[in-house]
Amino acid sequence: MATDLELSIKGMTCASCAARIERKLNKLDGVTATVNYATEKAKVSFPEGLDPQALVDQVEAAGYGAALPTAEPATTAADEDPTKSLRQRLIVSAVLAVPVIALAMVPALQFTYWQWISLTLAAPVLVWGALPFHRAAWTNLRHGAATMDTLISMGTLAAFAWSLYALLFGTAGTPGMTHPFELTIARTDGAGSIYLEVAAGVTTFILAGRYFEARSKRRAGAALRALLELGAKDVAVLRDGREVRIPVDALAVGDRFVVRPGEKVASDGVVEEGSSAVDASMLTGESVPVEVGPGDAVVGATVNAGGRLVVRATRVGADTQLAQMAKLVEDAQNGKAQVQRLADRVSAVFVPIVIALSVGTLAFWLGAGGGVSAAFTAAVAVLIIACPCALGLATPTALLVGTGRGAQLGILIKGPEVLESTRRVDTVVLDKTGTVTTGRMSLISVHAATDTADDEVLRLAGALENASEHPIAKAVAAGAVERVGELLPVEGFQNLEGLGVQGVVDGHAVIVGRERLLAEWGVHLDDGLTRARRDAEEQGRTAVLVAWDGEARAVLVVADTVKPTSAEAIRRLRDLGLTPVLLTGDNEAAARAVAAEVGIDEVIAEVLPKDKVDVVARLQAAGRVVAMVGDGVNDAAALAKADLGLAMGTGTDAAIEASDLTLVRGDLLAAVDAIRLSRRTLATIKGNLFWAFAYNVAALPLAAAGLLNPMIAGAAMAFSSVFVVTNSLRLRGFRSISPTDRPVTTAARPQVPAPVA
C-alpha cells in the first residue's frame, strides 16, 4: 500500500532543476514523484516499507535541499516575504556597484588608487551578492547542465579574476592608472585593464531582474488559504436547547447547529428543522438557489438565503466538501508543468559554445606564438564579453511594462511562466455562470394571459415579490421597478417556504410562485400559459406563475442573463485560433441556450468541481493546450489544472489566487485582451533576449582577437541594457479591443448606428 507525502524543496533555480529532482526520486523502487518549481513542493507516493528520510537523502544527493512536513510548520519571516533576502542583496549590491561603474566609465572621476577602491567595493558584490548564481552554477555543473546562472557566474568570475590578476601582477595596480574614454581597437596583453564594473554591474542588473521576477511569482498555498477562508469562522451549536457560539474547528459530527438567514452553513450536514433557499452557486455553478427542507443535505460555506435552519453536522474539518476542493486545487497545482525560462534554454546552448570558443582562442594564440599573457587575455576576454547584463533585464522589464499596461486595462499577469502558455493555447474552456453570463438572476420576459396587460402583472406581482428575501423574488421586483416604477404597498404578506408568496395588493388577492401553489388555491393555467411555462423550463430558465382574484394571469421568466460583450468575445477568441468550450454545473438545457446565444458549439453541462478538473485533464490528454476562464470557488481547481487559468476579478478570492491571469473588469473581452497582451509581451521578451546576446556576440570576435578593451566591454553592456529597456517600453502602446478603449477608424464609423436619445 502506497503512502503520500509532500516534501518542501530548496535550491531550485529553474524548471530543469525540478525535472532533475523528479527523475532522481523516481529512481527509488515504488516511488512516484511530481516536483513543482513554482510551489517548491514535491508530491511523493512511496511504499510503506520505505523510510521517508530516504526521500530527503535522495534529493540532497541531487544537490538540493528537502524537508519532511511537520505537524505545525513554523512561519518564519522568510516564509512571509520570500523576496526579503533577494531584496537585501539587490540593495547592497546596487549601492556598491554604482560607484564602481561610474569610476570605470568616467575618466574624470579616476583619482589616484581609484582601482583599489573599485576592487574593495566590487568584491562583496561578486562574492556575497552573486552567491545564489555561483551556488546554482555549481549545482548545474555537477549535473552537466548549463543555465543562465552558469553564464552569469562564469562571466562575472572571469571579469573579477582577470581584474585581480591585472591589479596584483600586471600594470593596472600602479598609482595614476586610468581607463581612457575611447573605443579604439588595438592589441593589448590585458595586464593594464580591469573589468570590475562588468562583474559588479552584471551581478546587480541580474539581481534586479530576479527580484522583479520573484515579486510577481505566485506564492504557494495562496489559493488554498483563500478557499479555506470562505468557510464560517464560528457556529451556533444547540446544547440543552440553548444556542452556544463555538469556533467552527470545535464542531463535531452529530452536533446540531443553527443557520440564520444570510449566514454561511458551518459544515456539511443534513437539515433537521426549517426550510429555506440556499445559494450553492460557488460549489455547483448553478445560478438558481436550491430549496432545502428537512432531510436535505447542505454543504459547508454555502449561504442561507431564506429562513432559519437547524442542521446536523455529518462531515467536519478535512472531510468537508470545501476541504476536498482545497485538496483538488493543491493536486492540480502540483501536477502543473512549469515552463523553463527562455533565458535558461538559450544559455544551455550558448554556454558550451562560449567555453569552446574561449578554449579555442587560448589554444590558437599559444599555437601562434602570441605569448601566454596575450593568449590568456584573449581567452578570458571571450568569457567576460559573453556575459550580457541585459540577459537579466530581458524578461523582467518586458514583464513590468506588460503587466503595468495590463493593469491599466484590468488584466493582472501573475508571473513570467504564464506568458509561454499563452502562445501554445488552442482551446479555451469557459465557465458559464459569472463568466459568459452575469451570474445574477434577472427578469427576462412576461407572458401574460390574453386579457391581462404586462404592466398590470408587474405592478401587482412586483409589489408582492418586493416583500420577499428570495433571490428570484428580488429579480422579479427589480424588473418590475425598472418597467413600472414605484411599487405598491402589500397587506397580509405571507411567505410559503418552497412554494411562493401570497398577499393583498391594491385590493387584489395575489399569489406568486410554483404551479403547486396555484393548484392549492384551485387555480389552473390555460394552454397559452402552460406552453410559456414549458418553453421556459426547456431552455433551463425559471418560470414564476402569477394569479390574482382566482385566475392565472401570467408566467414570469427569470434567468441568468448573458453579458452584452460575451458573443463578440467568443468571436474574437476564435479569431485568435482558440476553440471555445462551455463548461458548467448548470443543467443541460440552460447551458445549450446560452451556448447558442453566444456562438459556442461544444457544451459540457451538469459537472461538479472534480468533474471540471477531469474535463480539463481529458482535453490535455487529447493533446490540447487548455486555457480556463472562471470566477467561482467551483472553478479554482480547474483554473489551477489548466495550462493557462484566467479568473474574473468579480469572482471569488479562491478562483483569483488559483489562476495565472486575473481579469479585473469581469468582462470576457478582457480575456481576449489578456491573451493578446500576453503573446505580445512574450514576443517582446524573445526580442529582448536576442538583442541581449546580439551586442555581446558581435563583440566576441574582438575579444577572441585580443582587441577588447574595458570601454568596449562597458559599451556593449550599456547599449544592450538600454535597447532592452527601450524595446520593452513599446508595450505601453498596446490597445484594448474593449468598446470603451477601442479606437474607431474613419472607415468603420458609417457602420456604427447613432445612439438613440
Backbone hydrogen bonds, N-H to C=O, Kabsch-Sander energy under -0.5 kcal/mol:
donor,donor_aa,acceptor,acceptor_aa,energy
3,T,46,F,-3.2
5,L,44,V,-2.7
7,L,5,L,-0.5
7,L,42,A,-2.8
8,S,67,A,-2.3
9,I,7,L,-0.5
9,I,40,E,-2.2
10,K,65,G,-2.6
17,C,14,C,-0.9
18,A,14,C,-1.1
19,A,15,A,-1.9
20,R,16,S,-2.0
21,I,17,C,-2.4
22,E,18,A,-2.3
23,R,19,A,-2.2
24,K,20,R,-2.0
25,L,21,I,-2.6
26,N,22,E,-2.3
27,K,23,R,-0.7
27,K,24,K,-0.7
28,L,25,L,-1.6
31,V,28,L,-1.8
32,T,45,S,-2.6
34,T,43,K,-2.0
36,N,41,K,-3.0
37,Y,35,V,-0.6
40,E,36,N,-1.2
41,K,36,N,-1.2
42,A,7,L,-2.5
43,K,34,T,-2.8
44,V,5,L,-3.4
44,V,42,A,-0.7
45,S,32,T,-2.8
46,F,3,T,-2.6
48,E,1,M,-1.2
50,L,47,P,-1.7
54,A,51,D,-2.2
55,L,51,D,-0.5
55,L,52,P,-1.1
56,V,52,P,-1.3
57,D,53,Q,-2.6
58,Q,54,A,-1.9
59,V,55,L,-1.9
60,E,56,V,-2.5
61,A,57,D,-2.0
62,A,58,Q,-0.8
62,A,59,V,-0.7
63,G,60,E,-1.4
64,Y,59,V,-1.6
65,G,10,K,-2.3
67,A,8,S,-1.7
76,T,74,A,-0.8
80,E,76,T,-1.9
81,D,77,A,-2.2
84,K,81,D,-1.9
87,R,83,T,-2.7
88,Q,84,K,-2.2
89,R,85,S,-2.1
90,L,86,L,-2.3
91,I,87,R,-2.5
92,V,88,Q,-2.3
93,S,89,R,-2.4
94,A,90,L,-2.7
95,V,91,I,-2.3
96,L,92,V,-1.9
97,A,93,S,-2.8
98,V,94,A,-2.1
100,V,96,L,-0.9
101,I,97,A,-2.6
102,A,98,V,-2.5
103,L,99,P,-2.6
104,A,100,V,-1.8
105,M,101,I,-2.1
106,V,102,A,-1.9
109,L,106,V,-1.9
110,Q,107,P,-1.6
111,F,109,L,-1.8
114,W,111,F,-1.9
116,W,113,Y,-0.7
117,I,113,Y,-1.4
118,S,114,W,-2.3
119,L,115,Q,-1.8
120,T,116,W,-2.1
121,L,117,I,-2.3
122,A,118,S,-2.9
123,A,119,L,-2.2
125,V,121,L,-0.8
126,L,122,A,-2.4
127,V,123,A,-2.8
128,W,124,P,-2.2
129,G,124,P,-1.9
130,A,125,V,-1.6
131,L,128,W,-1.0
133,F,130,A,-0.7
134,H,130,A,-2.1
135,R,131,L,-2.7
136,A,132,P,-2.1
137,A,133,F,-2.6
138,W,134,H,-2.3
139,T,135,R,-2.4
140,N,136,A,-2.7
141,L,137,A,-2.5
142,R,138,W,-2.1
143,H,139,T,-0.9
143,H,140,N,-0.6
144,G,141,L,-1.5
145,A,140,N,-3.0
151,L,147,T,-1.7
152,I,148,M,-2.3
153,S,149,D,-2.8
154,M,150,T,-2.6
155,G,151,L,-2.4
156,T,152,I,-2.6
157,L,153,S,-2.3
158,A,154,M,-1.9
159,A,155,G,-2.3
160,F,156,T,-2.5
161,A,157,L,-3.0
162,W,158,A,-2.4
163,S,159,A,-1.9
164,L,160,F,-2.5
165,Y,161,A,-2.1
166,A,162,W,-2.8
167,L,163,S,-2.2
168,L,164,L,-2.4
169,F,165,Y,-3.0
170,G,165,Y,-1.0
171,T,191,A,-0.9
172,A,166,A,-1.2
172,A,191,A,-1.7
173,G,166,A,-0.8
174,T,171,T,-1.4
177,M,174,T,-1.6
182,E,180,P,-1.8
186,A,184,T,-0.7
186,A,707,L,-0.6
188,T,706,G,-1.3
193,S,190,G,-1.3
195,Y,159,A,-0.6
198,V,195,Y,-0.5
199,A,195,Y,-1.7
200,A,196,L,-2.8
201,G,197,E,-2.5
202,V,198,V,-2.5
203,T,199,A,-1.5
204,T,200,A,-2.2
205,F,201,G,-2.7
206,I,202,V,-2.6
207,L,203,T,-2.3
208,A,204,T,-2.3
209,G,205,F,-2.3
210,R,206,I,-2.7
211,Y,207,L,-2.4
212,F,208,A,-2.3
213,E,209,G,-2.0
214,A,210,R,-2.7
215,R,211,Y,-2.3
216,S,212,F,-1.3
217,K,213,E,-0.8
217,K,214,A,-0.5
222,A,219,R,-1.4
225,R,221,G,-2.4
226,A,222,A,-2.3
227,L,223,A,-2.0
228,L,224,L,-2.6
229,E,225,R,-1.9
230,L,227,L,-1.5
231,G,228,L,-0.9
235,V,246,I,-2.7
236,A,258,V,-0.6
237,V,235,V,-0.9
237,V,244,V,-2.9
238,L,256,R,-3.2
239,R,237,V,-0.7
239,R,242,R,-3.4
242,R,239,R,-1.9
244,V,237,V,-3.3
244,V,242,R,-0.5
246,I,235,V,-2.6
246,I,244,V,-0.5
248,V,233,K,-2.0
250,A,247,P,-1.7
251,L,248,V,-1.3
254,G,313,A,-2.8
255,D,252,A,-2.1
257,F,255,D,-0.5
257,F,311,V,-3.1
258,V,236,A,-2.9
259,V,309,L,-2.7
262,G,304,N,-3.8
263,E,260,R,-2.2
265,V,302,T,-3.0
268,D,315,R,-0.8
269,G,298,V,-2.3
270,V,312,R,-2.1
271,V,296,D,-2.9
272,E,310,V,-3.4
273,E,310,V,-1.6
276,S,292,V,-2.1
278,V,290,V,-3.2
279,D,303,V,-2.9
280,A,278,V,-1.0
283,L,280,A,-1.4
284,T,280,A,-2.5
285,G,281,S,-2.0
290,V,278,V,-2.8
292,V,276,S,-3.1
295,G,271,V,-3.4
296,D,293,G,-2.3
298,V,269,G,-2.8
301,A,265,V,-3.3
302,T,299,V,-1.5
303,V,279,D,-1.7
304,N,263,E,-2.8
305,A,277,A,-2.8
305,A,303,V,-0.7
306,G,277,A,-0.7
309,L,259,V,-2.4
310,V,273,E,-2.2
311,V,257,F,-3.2
311,V,309,L,-0.5
312,R,270,V,-2.8
313,A,255,D,-3.0
313,A,311,V,-0.6
314,T,268,D,-2.3
315,R,268,D,-1.5
319,D,316,V,-1.9
320,T,317,G,-1.3
324,Q,320,T,-2.1
325,M,321,Q,-2.0
326,A,322,L,-1.9
327,K,323,A,-1.9
328,L,324,Q,-1.9
329,V,325,M,-2.3
330,E,326,A,-2.3
331,D,327,K,-2.7
332,A,328,L,-2.5
333,Q,329,V,-2.5
334,N,330,E,-2.4
335,G,331,D,-1.8
336,K,333,Q,-1.0
337,A,335,G,-0.6
345,R,341,R,-1.8
346,V,342,L,-2.5
347,S,343,A,-2.7
348,A,344,D,-2.1
349,V,345,R,-0.7
349,V,346,V,-1.0
350,F,346,V,-2.6
351,V,347,S,-2.8
353,I,349,V,-1.2
354,V,350,F,-2.5
355,I,351,V,-2.7
356,A,352,P,-2.4
357,L,353,I,-2.5
358,S,354,V,-2.7
359,V,355,I,-2.6
360,G,356,A,-2.5
361,T,357,L,-2.4
362,L,358,S,-2.3
363,A,359,V,-2.5
364,F,360,G,-2.4
365,W,361,T,-2.4
366,L,362,L,-2.2
367,G,363,A,-2.4
368,A,364,F,-2.1
369,G,366,L,-0.8
370,G,365,W,-3.0
375,A,371,G,-2.2
376,F,372,V,-2.7
377,T,373,S,-2.3
378,A,374,A,-2.3
379,A,375,A,-2.2
380,V,376,F,-2.8
381,A,377,T,-2.2
382,V,378,A,-1.6
383,L,379,A,-1.2
384,I,380,V,-2.4
385,I,381,A,-2.7
386,A,382,V,-1.4
387,C,384,I,-1.2
391,L,388,P,-1.2
392,G,389,C,-1.2
393,L,389,C,-0.6
394,A,390,A,-1.8
395,T,391,L,-0.6
397,T,393,L,-2.2
398,A,394,A,-0.9
399,L,395,T,-2.5
400,L,396,P,-3.1
401,V,397,T,-2.4
402,G,398,A,-2.9
403,T,399,L,-3.1
404,G,400,L,-2.0
405,R,401,V,-2.6
406,G,402,G,-2.4
407,A,403,T,-2.6
408,Q,404,G,-1.6
409,L,405,R,-1.2
410,G,407,A,-1.1
411,I,406,G,-3.5
412,L,662,T,-3.0
413,I,411,I,-0.6
414,K,412,L,-0.5
414,K,660,D,-2.2
418,V,415,G,-1.4
419,L,415,G,-0.5
419,L,416,P,-0.8
420,E,416,P,-0.7
421,S,417,E,-0.7
421,S,418,V,-0.6
422,T,418,V,-1.1
423,R,419,L,-0.9
424,R,420,E,-0.8
424,R,421,S,-0.6
425,V,421,S,-1.3
426,D,625,V,-2.4
427,T,625,V,-2.0
428,V,579,T,-2.2
429,V,427,T,-0.5
429,V,627,A,-3.6
430,L,428,V,-0.5
430,L,581,V,-3.6
431,D,429,V,-0.5
431,D,629,V,-2.8
432,K,583,L,-0.9
435,T,432,K,-1.3
436,V,431,D,-0.9
436,V,432,K,-1.1
437,T,432,K,-2.5
438,T,561,T,-2.9
442,S,559,A,-2.4
443,L,475,A,-0.6
444,I,442,S,-0.7
444,I,557,V,-2.9
445,S,557,V,-1.2
447,H,555,V,-2.7
448,A,446,V,-0.7
449,A,553,R,-3.3
452,T,449,A,-2.0
457,V,453,A,-1.8
458,L,454,D,-2.4
459,R,455,D,-2.3
460,L,456,E,-2.0
461,A,457,V,-2.9
462,G,458,L,-1.8
463,A,459,R,-0.9
464,L,460,L,-1.8
465,E,461,A,-2.7
466,N,462,G,-1.6
467,A,464,L,-1.2
468,S,465,E,-1.8
474,K,470,H,-2.4
475,A,471,P,-1.6
476,V,472,I,-2.0
477,A,473,A,-2.6
478,A,474,K,-2.6
479,G,475,A,-2.1
480,A,476,V,-2.2
481,V,477,A,-2.5
482,E,478,A,-1.9
483,R,479,G,-1.5
484,V,480,A,-3.4
485,G,480,A,-0.6
485,G,481,V,-1.4
488,L,459,R,-0.5
491,E,504,V,-2.8
494,Q,502,Q,-2.7
496,L,494,Q,-0.6
496,L,500,G,-2.7
497,E,495,N,-0.8
499,L,496,L,-2.5
500,G,496,L,-2.4
501,V,512,V,-2.8
502,Q,494,Q,-2.2
503,G,510,V,-2.0
504,V,491,E,-3.3
505,V,503,G,-0.5
505,V,508,H,-2.5
508,H,505,V,-2.2
510,V,503,G,-2.8
510,V,508,H,-0.9
511,I,547,A,-2.9
512,V,501,V,-2.5
513,G,545,L,-2.2
514,R,499,L,-2.8
518,L,514,R,-1.4
519,A,515,E,-2.3
520,E,516,R,-1.8
521,W,517,L,-0.8
521,W,518,L,-0.7
522,G,519,A,-1.7
523,V,518,L,-2.8
530,T,526,D,-2.4
531,R,527,D,-2.3
532,A,528,G,-1.9
533,R,529,L,-2.5
534,R,530,T,-2.4
535,D,531,R,-2.5
536,A,532,A,-2.0
537,E,533,R,-2.2
538,E,534,R,-2.1
539,Q,535,D,-1.2
540,G,537,E,-1.4
541,R,536,A,-2.6
542,T,558,V,-2.8
543,A,541,R,-0.5
544,V,542,T,-0.6
544,V,556,L,-3.3
545,L,513,G,-2.6
545,L,543,A,-0.5
546,V,554,A,-2.5
547,A,511,I,-2.5
548,W,551,E,-1.9
549,D,509,A,-1.6
551,E,548,W,-1.5
553,R,546,V,-2.9
554,A,546,V,-1.7
555,V,447,H,-2.4
556,L,544,V,-3.6
557,V,445,S,-2.6
558,V,542,T,-2.9
558,V,556,L,-0.6
559,A,442,S,-2.4
561,T,440,R,-0.9
561,T,559,A,-0.5
563,K,436,V,-2.3
566,S,563,K,-1.5
569,A,565,T,-2.3
570,I,566,S,-2.4
571,R,567,A,-1.9
572,R,568,E,-2.3
573,L,569,A,-2.2
574,R,570,I,-2.0
575,D,571,R,-1.7
576,L,572,R,-1.2
577,G,574,R,-2.0
578,L,573,L,-2.1
579,T,426,D,-2.0
581,V,428,V,-2.3
582,L,602,E,-2.7
583,L,430,L,-3.1
583,L,581,V,-0.6
584,T,604,I,-2.2
591,A,587,N,-2.2
592,R,588,E,-2.7
593,A,589,A,-2.1
594,V,590,A,-2.1
595,A,591,A,-2.6
596,A,592,R,-2.4
597,E,593,A,-1.6
598,V,594,V,-1.7
599,G,595,A,-1.6
600,I,595,A,-2.6
602,E,580,P,-0.7
603,V,601,D,-0.6
604,I,582,L,-3.2
606,E,586,D,-2.3
607,V,584,T,-1.6
612,K,608,L,-1.9
613,V,609,P,-1.6
614,D,610,K,-2.1
615,V,611,D,-2.6
616,V,612,K,-2.2
617,A,613,V,-2.6
618,R,614,D,-2.5
619,L,615,V,-2.2
620,Q,616,V,-2.3
621,A,617,A,-2.4
622,A,618,R,-1.2
623,G,620,Q,-1.8
624,R,619,L,-2.0
626,V,624,R,-0.7
627,A,427,T,-3.0
628,M,644,L,-2.7
629,V,429,V,-3.1
630,G,628,M,-0.5
630,G,646,L,-2.0
634,N,282,M,-1.7
635,D,632,G,-1.5
636,A,632,G,-0.5
636,A,633,V,-1.2
639,L,635,D,-2.7
640,A,636,A,-2.0
641,K,637,A,-2.0
642,A,638,A,-2.2
643,D,626,V,-1.1
644,L,626,V,-1.6
646,L,628,M,-3.5
646,L,644,L,-0.5
647,A,661,L,-2.9
648,M,630,G,-2.3
649,G,663,L,-3.6
651,G,648,M,-2.1
652,T,631,D,-2.6
656,I,652,T,-2.0
657,E,653,D,-2.8
658,A,654,A,-1.7
659,S,655,A,-0.8
659,S,656,I,-0.6
660,D,645,G,-2.3
661,L,645,G,-2.7
662,T,412,L,-2.3
663,L,647,A,-3.5
664,V,410,G,-2.0
664,V,662,T,-0.9
665,R,410,G,-0.8
666,G,663,L,-1.3
670,A,667,D,-1.7
671,A,668,L,-1.0
672,V,668,L,-1.0
673,D,669,L,-2.2
674,A,670,A,-2.6
675,I,671,A,-2.1
676,R,672,V,-2.4
677,L,673,D,-3.2
678,S,674,A,-2.5
679,R,675,I,-2.3
680,R,676,R,-2.2
681,T,677,L,-2.7
682,L,678,S,-2.5
683,A,679,R,-2.2
684,T,680,R,-1.9
685,I,681,T,-2.4
686,K,682,L,-2.3
687,G,683,A,-2.1
688,N,684,T,-2.8
689,L,685,I,-2.6
690,F,686,K,-2.0
691,W,687,G,-2.3
692,A,688,N,-2.7
693,F,689,L,-1.7
694,A,690,F,-2.5
695,Y,691,W,-1.7
696,N,692,A,-0.5
697,V,693,F,-3.2
698,A,694,A,-2.5
699,A,695,Y,-0.9
700,L,696,N,-0.7
700,L,697,V,-0.9
703,A,699,A,-2.0
704,A,700,L,-3.0
705,A,701,P,-1.7
706,G,703,A,-1.6
707,L,702,L,-3.0
708,L,702,L,-0.5
712,I,709,N,-0.7
713,A,709,N,-1.9
714,G,710,P,-2.7
715,A,711,M,-2.8
716,A,712,I,-2.6
717,M,713,A,-1.8
718,A,714,G,-2.6
719,F,715,A,-3.3
720,S,716,A,-2.0
721,S,717,M,-1.6
722,V,718,A,-2.7
723,F,719,F,-2.6
724,V,720,S,-2.2
725,V,721,S,-2.3
726,T,722,V,-2.6
727,N,723,F,-3.0
728,S,724,V,-2.0
729,L,725,V,-1.9
730,R,726,T,-0.7
730,R,727,N,-0.9
731,L,728,S,-1.9
732,R,729,L,-1.7
733,G,730,R,-1.8
734,F,731,L,-1.9
741,D,738,S,-1.6
742,R,738,S,-2.8
745,T,743,P,-0.6
749,R,745,T,-1.2
751,Q,748,A,-1.2
752,V,748,A,-0.5
752,V,749,R,-1.7
